[in-house]
Amino acid sequence: MLGENIKIGNRRVWMHKAINHPDFASESVLTRDPWSFVELWLKRQNKSEALSFWSQARRFHEAAKYMDVEASPLSLYYSFLNATKALLVVRGATHAENHGVTGDRPAKAKASLANEAITFKSGGILPALCTYLGESTVTHTAEKYNLKDLLWNVPFVHRAFLHTFRSAPELFIPLESACYVKHPDPKARECWFQAEVSPRYADGRMLRNIPHSFEWFTEDGRTYIRRKKRFNWWRDKAPQAEKLLAQKRLGTYHSKTRRIIVPISGNRDLWYIKRNLSSNPPSERHGLTIIFAAMHRLSELARYDPNGLERHLYGTSNWLITEFMTNSADQFIDQMASEITGFQFWRPAIRTP
């Protein structure tokens, strides 16, 4: 059974890139420069401390454009670090000033992505971001991943990852019309997340590994997924207090759904459901924390082991790493801008005459 789109005012409620505090009722922001929009938004909100961090993040971002690929990870990481600080300050999230992440490679180990270890620590900027996003946090012992597994979980380089590691299973299933819907019965109030599966991936082999909290079904020759858990929407002619409570329930439901439904930002946002594979240790991590941690390790190599970074850039993973460093800034900052402001950001399409 397909649901019908829920609405806030006259606007249908589609999937939103902001994980927390999404503004479903407002128009999307159409711009190729989220930096300037967020800067002006922070000024209007009198967030001077966050504005300082955001401005610093932009300077590091601009500097990275003029650096060779061997040096750019350092500037890109500090851009991500300061953008994250801006978010934490805006949302009043408690955090220590240390980075909260470190990396290493075993002595005499070859320079492979699987040997580049990244450790999430128990305190600092990265753990604070994890807490803000609703992830599990490290309390007593550190949590360790490797760079290969982290990059496997990044949607915008997934195609490059599969070309690099040809035996790796595909992790993301593309979706269309990702939205929140309600039961078609006018008297019903239950709502849920729903999306159509891209026809190429609409088979049991791919869909058998979707997370247990989701299910798939077919209707009119098309395949759909939906989240099993429901939440209640408001009744017709409901008082304002009931509408506000329903929107709060939507926000809570959405933040958990966005752990599994992930985007690639662009002129037209692309949405994917992440498959649940036992061989994927960082599967519960959000894209923002994964990008942050991966870029931190690359920045460590740029600072302390440029020869090791060079071996990666001349090795079998060179395209994957270059794609990540080339595209991560736009993806990270687009999603960070949504988290800070609550707005959805789209890039306007360039029309040819």
VOBA-1610 file (N, C-alpha, C; in pm, whole numbers, padded with zeros to 5 digits, always signed):
BEGIN
Met+00083-00119+00000Met+00000+00000+00000Met+00087+00125+00000Leu+00067+00214-00095Leu+00139+00340-00102Leu+00071+00444-00014Gly+00153+00525+00052Gly+00098+00634+00131Gly+00082+00760+00046Glu+00017+00859+00104Glu-00003+00988+00039Glu+00085+01092+00109Asn+00144+01182+00030Asn+00235+01282+00087Asn+00169+01360+00200Ile+00239+01374+00311Ile+00194+01468+00413Ile+00240+01607+00374Lys+00172+01708+00428Lys+00203+01846+00393Lys+00212+01931+00519Ile+00298+02032+00511Ile+00301+02139+00610Ile+00266+02265+00533Gly+00148+02320+00561Gly+00095+02425+00475Gly+00060+02365+00341Asn+00115+02423+00236Asn+00093+02369+00101Asn+00213+02291+00049Arg+00312+02268+00136Arg+00436+02205+00092Arg+00438+02057+00130Arg+00466+01972+00031Arg+00485+01831+00061Arg+00615+01811+00140Val+00616+01711+00224Val+00732+01687+00310Val+00821+01582+00244Trp+00928+01630+00181Trp+01025+01542+00117Trp+01140+01515+00213Met+01225+01422+00176Met+01344+01395+00256Met+01429+01522+00266His+01497+01541+00377His+01571+01665+00403His+01714+01631+00440Lys+01809+01713+00393Lys+01950+01685+00419Lys+01990+01713+00564Ala+01923+01808+00630Ala+01954+01834+00770Ala+01910+01714+00855Ile+01999+01667+00939Ile+01969+01551+01023Ile+01889+01595+01146Asn+01933+01705+01207Asn+01861+01763+01320Asn+01808+01901+01282His+01696+01939+01337His+01636+02070+01317His+01605+02103+01170Pro+01557+02008+01089Pro+01524+02042+00950Pro+01401+02133+00944Asp+01406+02232+00858Asp+01291+02321+00837Asp+01214+02272+00715Phe+01117+02184+00739Phe+01040+02126+00630Phe+00944+02227+00566Ala+00909+02334+00639Ala+00806+02426+00592Ala+00860+02536+00501Ser+00991+02559+00501Ser+01048+02671+00425Ser+01090+02629+00285Glu+01098+02728+00197Glu+01152+02706+00064Glu+01299+02668+00072Ser+01343+02587-00023Ser+01485+02554-00029Ser+01566+02677-00070Val+01692+02678-00032Val+01782+02787-00070Val+01850+02749-00200Leu+01832+02831-00302Leu+01890+02804-00433Leu+02015+02890-00448Thr+02133+02827-00438Thr+02258+02902-00445Thr+02373+02810-00479Arg+02474+02868-00543Arg+02600+02796-00563Arg+02703+02837-00459Asp+02662+02920-00363Asp+02755+02969-00262Asp+02691+02960-00124Pro+02682+02839-00066Pro+02627+02829+00070Pro+02711+02902+00174Trp+02839+02924+00143Trp+02925+02997+00237Trp+02865+03134+00270Ser+02829+03209+00166Ser+02779+03345+00188Ser+02644+03344+00257Phe+02557+03251+00218Phe+02425+03246+00281Phe+02439+03219+00430Val+02519+03119+00467Val+02535+03086+00609Val+02599+03202+00684Glu+02696+03268+00622Glu+02760+03383+00685Glu+02657+03491+00719Leu+02570+03524+00623Leu+02468+03625+00646Leu+02364+03578+00748Trp+02332+03448+00745Trp+02238+03392+00842Trp+02293+03403+00983Leu+02422+03372+01000Leu+02484+03381+01132Leu+02486+03526+01181Lys+02506+03620+01092Lys+02502+03762+01131Lys+02362+03800+01178Arg+02259+03754+01106Arg+02121+03786+01146Arg+02087+03725+01282Gln+02146+03608+01310Gln+02119+03539+01435Gln+02210+03585+01549Asn+02299+03682+01519Asn+02394+03733+01620Asn+02482+03623+01678Lys+02526+03531+01593Lys+02612+03421+01634Lys+02758+03456+01599Ser+02814+03549+01673Ser+02945+03602+01637Ser+03056+03498+01651Glu+03051+03415+01755Glu+03155+03314+01773Glu+03149+03211+01660Ala+03029+03163+01628Ala+03014+03068+01518Ala+03056+03131+01385Leu+03027+03260+01368Leu+03065+03330+01245Leu+03216+03331+01228Ser+03290+03349+01337Ser+03437+03347+01329Ser+03487+03212+01281Phe+03429+03104+01336Phe+03470+02971+01292Phe+03432+02947+01145Trp+03312+02991+01106Trp+03266+02971+00968Trp+03355+03048+00870Ser+03391+03171+00905Ser+03478+03251+00818Ser+03615+03188+00804Gln+03667+03135+00914Gln+03796+03066+00908Gln+03787+02941+00821Ala+03676+02867+00834Ala+03656+02749+00750Ala+03657+02787+00603Arg+03595+02898+00571Arg+03591+02942+00430Arg+03730+02978+00381Arg+03810+03040+00464Arg+03947+03076+00422Arg+04030+02952+00392Phe+04020+02852+00477Phe+04093+02727+00450Phe+04041+02660+00323His+03910+02667+00302His+03850+02610+00180His+03905+02679+00056Glu+03910+02811+00058Glu+03960+02886-00057Glu+04108+02857-00080Ala+04184+02845+00028Ala+04328+02818+00014Ala+04352+02683-00051Ala+04268+02584-00018Ala+04287+02449-00072Ala+04275+02445-00223Lys+04199+02538-00281Lys+04180+02540-00426Lys+04311+02565-00501Tyr+04404+02630-00435Tyr+04530+02668-00500Tyr+04646+02577-00460Met+04614+02470-00388Met+04718+02377-00344Met+04720+02254-00432Asp+04838+02195-00446Asp+04848+02066-00512Asp+04781+01960-00425Val+04747+01849-00487Val+04673+01745-00417Val+04752+01690-00299Glu+04886+01697-00303Glu+04968+01646-00193Glu+04955+01732-00067Ala+04916+01859-00083Ala+04909+01951+00032Ala+04766+01986+00072Ser+04672+01973-00019Ser+04535+02020+00007Ser+04464+01952+00124Pro+04494+01824+00159Pro+04421+01765+00271Pro+04434+01842+00401Leu+04547+01905+00423Leu+04568+01979+00548Leu+04473+02098+00555Ser+04463+02175+00447Ser+04374+02291+00446Ser+04228+02249+00447Leu+04196+02142+00374Leu+04058+02094+00372Leu+04014+02047+00510Tyr+04104+01975+00579Tyr+04065+01926+00713Tyr+04037+02042+00806Tyr+04120+02146+00805Tyr+04096+02258+00895Tyr+03971+02336+00856Ser+03936+02332+00729Ser+03806+02387+00689Ser+03692+02309+00753Phe+03700+02176+00744Phe+03596+02091+00804Phe+03591+02109+00956Leu+03708+02118+01018Leu+03715+02133+01163Leu+03645+02262+01208Asn+03672+02373+01142Asn+03613+02500+01182Asn+03465+02508+01147Ala+03425+02447+01037Ala+03281+02442+01005Ala+03206+02362+01111Thr+03268+02254+01158Thr+03206+02173+01263Thr+03197+02252+01393Lys+03301+02327+01426Lys+03295+02411+01545Lys+03181+02512+01535Ala+03161+02569+01417Ala+03052+02663+01397Ala+02918+02597+01427Leu+02899+02475+01377Leu+02775+02401+01403Leu+02756+02376+01552Leu+02860+02328+01619Leu+02849+02295+01761Leu+02816+02418+01844Val+02873+02532+01807Val+02844+02656+01880Val+02700+02700+01856Val+02655+02696+01731Val+02518+02736+01699Val+02417+02652+01776Arg+02443+02521+01783Arg+02348+02430+01847Arg+02373+02412+01997Gly+02470+02486+02052Gly+02496+02479+02194Gly+02546+02344+02241Ala+02622+02275+02157Ala+02672+02141+02189Ala+02804+02153+02265Thr+02811+02091+02380Thr+02933+02092+02460Thr+03044+02014+02391His+03164+02069+02390His+03275+02000+02325His+03408+02047+02381Ala+03504+01955+02386Ala+03642+01991+02419Ala+03710+02043+02294Glu+03824+02109+02311Glu+03890+02174+02197Glu+03980+02081+02118Asn+04018+01964+02173Asn+04102+01874+02095Asn+04020+01811+01982His+04088+01758+01884His+04021+01712+01762His+03938+01586+01784Gly+03980+01500+01877Gly+03902+01380+01907Gly+03920+01267+01808Val+04025+01272+01729Val+04052+01168+01630Val+04202+01164+01603Thr+04254+01046+01578Thr+04395+01033+01542Thr+04411+00914+01449Gly+04525+00905+01384Gly+04549+00796+01290Gly+04689+00742+01300Asp+04710+00624+01244Asp+04843+00564+01242Asp+04845+00452+01139Arg+04965+00403+01113Arg+04985+00287+01027Arg+05086+00197+01096Pro+05063+00066+01101Pro+05158-00024+01167Pro+05299-00008+01110Ala+05396-00022+01196Ala+05536-00009+01152Ala+05566-00109+01041Lys+05632-00061+00937Lys+05676-00139+00822Lys+05560-00195+00737Ala+05436-00153+00766Ala+05323-00196+00683Ala+05323-00117+00553Lys+05278-00181+00447Lys+05274-00113+00318Lys+05167-00005+00320Ala+05180+00092+00231Ala+05087+00204+00225Ala+04960+00162+00151Ser+04869+00099+00221Ser+04738+00064+00166Ser+04631+00129+00250Leu+04515+00153+00193Leu+04408+00218+00267Leu+04363+00134+00386Ala+04370+00003+00372Ala+04330-00085+00482Ala+04426-00076+00600Asn+04548-00030+00576Asn+04646-00017+00684Asn+04647+00122+00749Glu+04566+00212+00694Glu+04558+00347+00752Glu+04448+00347+00857Ala+04486+00338+00984Ala+04391+00328+01094Ala+04346+00467+01140Ile+04218+00481+01171Ile+04162+00605+01224Ile+04091+00572+01354Thr+04129+00640+01461Thr+04074+00613+01593Thr+03985+00728+01639Phe+03859+00697+01669Phe+03767+00793+01728Phe+03793+00793+01879Lys+03825+00910+01935Lys+03855+00919+02077Lys+03728+00951+02157Ser+03744+00956+02289Ser+03628+00971+02376Ser+03589+01117+02400Gly+03672+01211+02360Gly+03640+01351+02380Gly+03701+01437+02271Gly+03639+01551+02241Gly+03690+01640+02139Gly+03583+01676+02037Ile+03626+01738+01928Ile+03534+01790+01827Ile+03459+01676+01757Leu+03530+01574+01712Leu+03462+01465+01640Leu+03363+01391+01730Pro+03399+01351+01853Pro+03299+01288+01939Pro+03178+01377+01966Ala+03200+01509+01975Ala+03087+01602+01995Ala+02996+01601+01873Leu+03056+01594+01754Leu+02975+01585+01632Leu+02897+01454+01631Cys+02961+01345+01672Cys+02891+01216+01680Cys+02770+01225+01773Thr+02790+01288+01889Thr+02681+01302+01985Thr+02568+01386+01927Tyr+02603+01497+01862Tyr+02502+01584+01801Tyr+02418+01508+01698Leu+02482+01421+01622Leu+02413+01347+01516Leu+02339+01224+01568Gly+02352+01197+01698Gly+02281+01083+01756Gly+02352+00951+01737Glu+02482+00954+01706Glu+02558+00831+01692Glu+02599+00778+01829Ser+02642+00652+01829Ser+02705+00599+01949Ser+02836+00673+01970Thr+02868+00702+02094Thr+02992+00774+02124Thr+03086+00684+02203Val+03212+00714+02194Val+03314+00638+02264Val+03322+00692+02407Thr+03308+00606+02505Thr+03307+00651+02645Thr+03437+00620+02718His+03484+00498+02708His+03603+00459+02784His+03718+00416+02691Thr+03688+00336+02593Thr+03792+00288+02502Thr+03771+00349+02363Ala+03878+00367+02291Ala+03871+00425+02157Ala+03810+00326+02059Glu+03754+00381+01951Glu+03694+00299+01847Glu+03775+00319+01719Lys+03817+00210+01656Lys+03912+00220+01545Lys+03851+00165+01417Tyr+03875+00237+01307Tyr+03836+00195+01173Tyr+03958+00206+01083Asn+03943+00166+00956Asn+04050+00193+00861Asn+03997+00280+00748Leu+04088+00344+00678Leu+04050+00442+00577Leu+03973+00378+00461Lys+04007+00255+00430Lys+03935+00185+00323Lys+03787+00171+00358Asp+03756+00126+00479Asp+03617+00107+00519Asp+03543+00240+00527Leu+03610+00344+00573Leu+03544+00474+00580Leu+03507+00524+00440Leu+03598+00513+00346Leu+03569+00561+00211Leu+03462+00476+00142Trp+03452+00350+00181Trp+03344+00263+00129Trp+03207+00320+00164Asn+03199+00393+00275Asn+03073+00446+00325Asn+03043+00589+00280Val+03118+00640+00182Val+03098+00776+00132Val+03026+00768-00003Pro+02901+00811-00012Pro+02824+00791-00137Pro+02886+00855-00260Phe+02941+00977-00248Phe+02984+01048-00368Phe+03114+00992-00428Val+03183+00902-00358Val+03299+00835-00419Val+03277+00684-00429His+03152+00641-00411His+03128+00496-00409His+03158+00431-00543Arg+03128+00498-00651Arg+03159+00441-00782Arg+03310+00427-00800Ala+03385+00528-00758Ala+03531+00520-00765Ala+03583+00408-00673Phe+03518+00389-00557Phe+03559+00283-00466Phe+03540+00147-00531Leu+03427+00125-00597Leu+03400-00005-00658Leu+03492-00032-00777His+03536+00073-00845His+03635+00055-00951His+03772+00019-00893Thr+03801+00070-00773Thr+03930+00045-00710Thr+03933-00092-00644Phe+03825-00126-00574Phe+03815-00254-00503Phe+03700-00334-00566Arg+03734-00409-00671Arg+03631-00470-00755Arg+03555-00583-00687Ser+03609-00638-00580Ser+03539-00745-00510Ser+03446-00692-00400Ala+03449-00561-00375Ala+03366-00503-00269Ala+03219-00501-00313Pro+03127-00537-00225Pro+02986-00531-00259Pro+02935-00387-00265Glu+02834-00365-00347Glu+02773-00233-00356Glu+02698-00205-00227Leu+02714-00083-00176Leu+02660-00049-00045Leu+02534+00037-00053Phe+02516+00111-00162Phe+02408+00208-00169Phe+02309+00174-00281Ile+02180+00180-00249Ile+02074+00156-00345Ile+02005+00289-00375Pro+02005+00335-00502Pro+01945+00465-00534Pro+01793+00465-00524Leu+01741+00579-00479Leu+01598+00595-00455Leu+01544+00714-00532Glu+01414+00711-00557Glu+01341+00823-00617Glu+01227+00861-00524Ser+01187+00988-00531Ser+01069+01037-00458Ser+01074+01000-00310Ala+01187+01026-00246Ala+01202+00997-00103Ala+01123+01101-00024Cys+01025+01056+00054Cys+00933+01150+00117Cys+00867+01086+00240Tyr+00787+01167+00308Tyr+00709+01120+00422Tyr+00561+01119+00383Val+00496+01010+00414Val+00360+00988+00367Val+00271+00943+00483Lys+00139+00950+00460Lys+00043+00902+00559Lys-00050+00800+00495His-00119+00730+00580His-00217+00630+00536His-00325+00700+00452Pro-00364+00641+00338Pro-00462+00708+00251Pro-00601+00724+00313Asp-00633+00650+00416Asp-00762+00666+00482Asp-00767+00804+00549Pro-00864+00889+00513Pro-00869+01025+00568Pro-00874+01029+00721Lys-00926+00924+00782Lys-00938+00923+00928Lys-00809+00873+00997Ala-00720+00815+00918Ala-00596+00760+00976Ala-00495+00872+01002Arg-00406+00849+01098Arg-00305+00949+01133Arg-00163+00896+01119Glu-00145+00765+01099Glu-00011+00709+01098Glu+00065+00746+00971Cys+00193+00778+00987Cys+00279+00823+00878Cys+00410+00745+00881Trp+00482+00749+00766Trp+00608+00678+00757Trp+00692+00731+00642Phe+00818+00690+00636Phe+00906+00722+00524Phe+00883+00622+00411Gln+00884+00674+00287Gln+00862+00589+00169Gln+00945+00642+00052Ala+00993+00553-00033Ala+01066+00592-00154Ala+01058+00481-00258Glu+01071+00519-00383Glu+01074+00420-00491Glu+01218+00378-00517Val+01239+00250-00538Val+01372+00196-00567Val+01400+00211-00717Ser+01520+00258-00750Ser+01559+00266-00891Ser+01543+00129-00956Pro+01480+00122-01076Pro+01449-00008-01138Pro+01568-00102-01150Arg+01687-00049-01175Arg+01804-00133-01189Arg+01833-00214-01063Tyr+01793-00162-00946Tyr+01824-00225-00818Tyr+01702-00293-00756Ala+01592-00298-00831Ala+01466-00349-00776Ala+01458-00501-00786Asp+01546-00569-00713Asp+01540-00715-00709Asp+01578-00763-00571Gly+01535-00883-00538Gly+01555-00937-00405Gly+01699-00952-00365Arg+01788-00974-00465Arg+01930-00992-00434Arg+01987-00867-00368Met+01952-00749-00421Met+02002-00624-00363Met+01925-00585-00237Leu+01796-00612-00237Leu+01711-00560-00130Leu+01709-00649-00005Arg+01765-00767-00014Arg+01761-00855+00103Arg+01846-00802+00217Asn+01939-00710+00189Asn+02027-00658+00293Asn+01990-00518+00338Ile+01871-00471+00304Ile+01833-00342+00359Ile+01815-00356+00510Pro+01832-00249+00586Pro+01823-00260+00733Pro+01690-00321+00777His+01693-00388+00891His+01576-00459+00941His+01461-00364+00972Ser+01491-00236+00994Ser+01385-00140+01024Ser+01309-00095+00900Phe+01350-00145+00782Phe+01283-00114+00656Phe+01228-00241+00593Glu+01133-00222+00501Glu+01079-00332+00423Glu+01058-00285+00280Trp+01051-00380+00187Trp+01025-00343+00049Trp+00902-00417-00002Phe+00837-00355-00103Phe+00714-00413-00159Phe+00699-00362-00302Thr+00614-00426-00377Thr+00588-00386-00515Thr+00442-00344-00529Glu+00420-00246-00617Glu+00285-00201-00648Glu+00285-00140-00788Asp+00191-00185-00870Asp+00179-00138-01010Asp+00310-00153-01086Gly+00381-00264-01062Gly+00503-00293-01135Gly+00625-00217-01088Arg+00614-00140-00980Arg+00727-00065-00927Arg+00761-00116-00787Thr+00888-00095-00748Thr+00935-00143-00619Thr+00959-00024-00527Tyr+00915-00039-00403Tyr+00926+00068-00304Tyr+00988+00014-00175Ile+01047+00104-00098Ile+01088+00073+00038Ile+01012+00165+00132Arg+00996+00122+00255Arg+00936+00207+00357Arg+00991+00165+00493Arg+00990+00259+00583Arg+01032+00230+00720Arg+00914+00167+00795Lys+00943+00063+00872Lys+00837-00009+00941Lys+00775+00075+01054Lys+00857+00149+01123Lys+00808+00229+01235Lys+00721+00343+01183Arg+00618+00378+01257Arg+00525+00484+01220Arg+00527+00597+01322Phe+00474+00712+01283Phe+00448+00820+01377Phe+00314+00884+01339Asn+00255+00955+01431Asn+00121+01012+01409Asn+00127+01155+01359Trp+00044+01185+01262Trp+00030+01320+01207Trp-00093+01384+01269Trp-00125+01505+01229Trp-00240+01572+01290Trp-00370+01542+01215Arg-00479+01563+01285Arg-00612+01545+01227Arg-00649+01669+01146Asp-00748+01656+01060Asp-00801+01773+00989Asp-00853+01874+01089Lys-00823+02001+01062Lys-00868+02112+01147Lys-00816+02100+01290Ala-00698+02040+01303Ala-00638+02025+01436Ala-00592+02160+01490Pro-00591+02180+01622Pro-00539+02306+01679Pro-00388+02316+01657Gln-00338+02437+01669Gln-00197+02463+01641Gln-00105+02381+01731Ala-00143+02361+01857Ala-00059+02285+01949Ala-00042+02141+01900Glu-00147+02080+01846Glu-00137+01944+01795Glu-00049+01938+01671Lys-00056+02041+01587Lys+00029+02044+01467Lys+00176+02056+01505Leu+00204+02139+01603Leu+00344+02155+01646Leu+00398+02025+01706Leu+00314+01954+01781Leu+00357+01827+01839Leu+00383+01724+01730Ala+00299+01722+01627Ala+00319+01629+01515Ala+00447+01660+01440Gln+00478+01787+01421Gln+00602+01825+01353Gln+00724+01787+01437Lys+00710+01794+01569Lys+00820+01749+01656Lys+00841+01600+01641Arg+00732+01523+01633Arg+00744+01378+01611Arg+00810+01349+01477Leu+00774+01426+01375Leu+00836+01412+01243Leu+00987+01435+01252Gly+01029+01539+01325Gly+01171+01569+01337Gly+01248+01456+01404Thr+01192+01398+01511Thr+01256+01286+01579Thr+01265+01165+01487Tyr+01157+01135+01418Tyr+01152+01022+01325Tyr+01253+01042+01212His+01261+01165+01161His+01351+01196+01049His+01497+01179+01088Ser+01536+01225+01207Ser+01678+01218+01246Ser+01727+01074+01249Lys+01642+00981+01285Lys+01680+00839+01286Lys+01677+00781+01145Thr+01582+00825+01064Thr+01575+00777+00926Thr+01697+00821+00846Arg+01745+00945+00872Arg+01859+00999+00798Arg+01991+00928+00830Arg+01992+00843+00931Arg+02110+00762+00956Arg+02130+00661+00844Ile+02021+00622+00779Ile+02023+00514+00680Ile+01998+00566+00539Ile+01919+00672+00526Ile+01891+00733+00396Ile+01988+00849+00378Val+02077+00840+00279Val+02190+00933+00268Val+02189+01001+00132Pro+02243+01124+00125Pro+02237+01201+00001Pro+02370+01216-00072Ile+02361+01250-00200Ile+02468+01318-00273Ile+02409+01451-00316Ser+02473+01561-00278Ser+02421+01693-00307Ser+02458+01735-00450Gly+02369+01811-00512Gly+02395+01858-00647Gly+02281+01944-00696Asn+02273+01965-00831Asn+02160+02039-00887Asn+02029+01971-00850Arg+02034+01839-00846Arg+01922+01757-00804Arg+01974+01657-00703Asp+01930+01669-00579Asp+01982+01581-00476Asp+01946+01436-00505Leu+02043+01348-00483Leu+02025+01205-00503Leu+02020+01138-00365Trp+01926+01045-00348Trp+01910+00977-00220Trp+01934+00828-00235Tyr+01990+00768-00131Tyr+02024+00625-00131Tyr+01989+00565+00004Ile+01957+00437+00004Ile+01948+00363+00128Ile+02075+00280+00141Lys+02135+00285+00258Lys+02260+00211+00282Lys+02227+00068+00326Arg+02281-00029+00255Arg+02258-00169+00288Arg+02326-00204+00421Asn+02268-00299+00490Asn+02320-00342+00620Asn+02405-00468+00600Leu+02535-00450+00593Leu+02627-00561+00570Leu+02715-00581+00693Ser+02727-00705+00737Ser+02805-00735+00858Ser+02953-00704+00840Ser+03000-00697+00716Ser+03141-00670+00689Ser+03173-00521+00689Asn+03080-00438+00734Asn+03096-00294+00728Asn+03099-00233+00869Pro+03216-00226+00933Pro+03223-00179+01073Pro+03168-00038+01095Pro+03195+00061+01007Pro+03143+00196+01036Pro+03003+00222+00982Ser+02923+00118+00964Ser+02792+00134+00899Ser+02700+00229+00973Glu+02715+00241+01106Glu+02626+00327+01184Glu+02670+00473+01186Arg+02784+00503+01126Arg+02833+00640+01127Arg+02767+00723+01018His+02741+00850+01050His+02686+00943+00952His+02796+00989+00855Gly+02753+01037+00739Gly+02848+01083+00638Gly+02938+01195+00685Leu+02885+01287+00765Leu+02966+01399+00811Leu+03082+01352+00899Thr+03057+01260+00991Thr+03165+01213+01077Thr+03265+01130+00999Ile+03218+01054+00899Ile+03308+00972+00818Ile+03401+01060+00735Ile+03344+01164+00670Ile+03426+01254+00589Ile+03527+01327+00677Phe+03483+01374+00792Phe+03571+01443+00887Phe+03690+01355+00924Ala+03661+01230+00964Ala+03767+01140+01010Ala+03861+01100+00896Ala+03806+01074+00779Ala+03890+01035+00665Ala+03983+01148+00624Met+03931+01271+00619Met+04016+01384+00581Met+04121+01411+00688His+04088+01385+00814His+04188+01401+00919His+04308+01310+00894Arg+04282+01184+00859Arg+04393+01092+00835Arg+04476+01137+00715Leu+04411+01183+00609Leu+04486+01231+00493Leu+04567+01355+00529Ser+04513+01439+00617Ser+04589+01558+00658Ser+04710+01518+00742Glu+04697+01413+00823Glu+04813+01364+00899Glu+04922+01316+00805Leu+04882+01245+00700Leu+04982+01198+00603Leu+05049+01317+00534Ala+04970+01420+00499Ala+05027+01537+00433Ala+05127+01607+00525Arg+05100+01608+00655Arg+05188+01678+00750Arg+05310+01595+00788Tyr+05288+01468+00824Tyr+05392+01390+00889Tyr+05452+01280+00801Asp+05381+01243+00697Asp+05429+01132+00614Asp+05397+01159+00466Pro+05452+01268+00410Pro+05421+01300+00271Pro+05461+01190+00174Asn+05565+01114+00208Asn+05604+01003+00123Asn+05496+00894+00122Gly+05435+00870+00238Gly+05326+00773+00245Gly+05206+00819+00165Leu+05172+00949+00175Leu+05061+01002+00095Leu+05091+00991-00053Glu+05215+01019-00090Glu+05254+01009-00230Glu+05241+00867-00283Arg+05272+00769-00199Arg+05256+00630-00242Arg+05110+00597-00270His+05020+00652-00189His+04877+00634-00216His+04838+00702-00348Leu+04890+00821-00371Leu+04852+00898-00489Leu+04911+00841-00617Tyr+05012+00757-00606Tyr+05069+00692-00724Tyr+05030+00544-00730Gly+04952+00499-00633Gly+04915+00358-00628Gly+04778+00330-00688Thr+04726+00213-00658Thr+04600+00169-00718Thr+04479+00247-00668Ser+04494+00317-00556Ser+04382+00394-00500Ser+04386+00541-00538Asn+04471+00578-00634Asn+04492+00720-00660Asn+04364+00791-00707Trp+04286+00726-00794Trp+04164+00792-00841Trp+04064+00810-00726Leu+04048+00708-00643Leu+03957+00714-00530Leu+03994+00829-00437Ile+04121+00838-00400Ile+04164+00943-00308Ile+04149+01081-00371Thr+04185+01093-00498Thr+04174+01222-00566Thr+04029+01266-00576Glu+03938+01173-00609Glu+03795+01205-00614Glu+03745+01251-00478Phe+03789+01185-00374Phe+03746+01224-00239Phe+03793+01364-00207Met+03920+01393-00232Met+03971+01526-00198Met+03912+01634-00287Thr+03878+01600-00410Thr+03821+01698-00503Thr+03677+01733-00467Asn+03599+01635-00424Asn+03455+01656-00407Asn+03408+01666-00263Ser+03492+01630-00167Ser+03444+01624-00029Ser+03405+01761+00026Ala+03476+01867-00015Ala+03447+01998+00043Ala+03305+02043+00009Asp+03267+02033-00118Asp+03132+02075-00158Asp+03025+01994-00086Gln+03048+01862-00075Gln+02949+01776-00011Gln+02941+01803+00139Phe+03055+01815+00204Phe+03058+01837+00348Phe+02995+01971+00384Ile+03034+02076+00314Ile+02985+02209+00348Ile+02837+02223+00314Asp+02792+02162+00207Asp+02648+02167+00174Asp+02566+02108+00289Gln+02606+01991+00337Gln+02531+01929+00446Gln+02550+02003+00577Met+02670+02057+00600Met+02693+02134+00722Met+02608+02262+00721Ala+02594+02325+00605Ala+02510+02445+00595Ala+02365+02413+00630Ser+02318+02295+00590Ser+02182+02253+00625Ser+02169+02231+00775Glu+02271+02170+00836Glu+02266+02145+00980Glu+02265+02276+01059Ile+02341+02373+01014Ile+02351+02501+01086Ile+02221+02580+01075Thr+02165+02590+00955Thr+02050+02678+00932Thr+01915+02606+00936Gly+01915+02474+00911Gly+01790+02400+00900Gly+01731+02402+00761Phe+01792+02478+00668Phe+01741+02488+00532Phe+01801+02382+00441Gln+01729+02353+00334Gln+01778+02265+00229Gln+01846+02350+00122Phe+01966+02312+00081Phe+02040+02388-00020Phe+02042+02311-00152Trp+02008+02382-00259Trp+02016+02325-00394Trp+02102+02415-00481Arg+02170+02354-00576Arg+02248+02432-00672Arg+02164+02456-00796Pro+02155+02581-00842Pro+02076+02605-00964Pro+02141+02542-01085Ala+02060+02487-01173Ala+02111+02428-01297Ala+02156+02540-01391Ile+02264+02514-01465Ile+02312+02609-01565Ile+02244+02578-01697Arg+02169+02673-01748Arg+02098+02654-01874Arg+02181+02703-01991Thr+02189+02622-02094Thr+02263+02664-02216Thr+02167+02730-02311Pro+02213+02830-02388Pro+02124+02900-02480Pro+02079+02811-02594
//
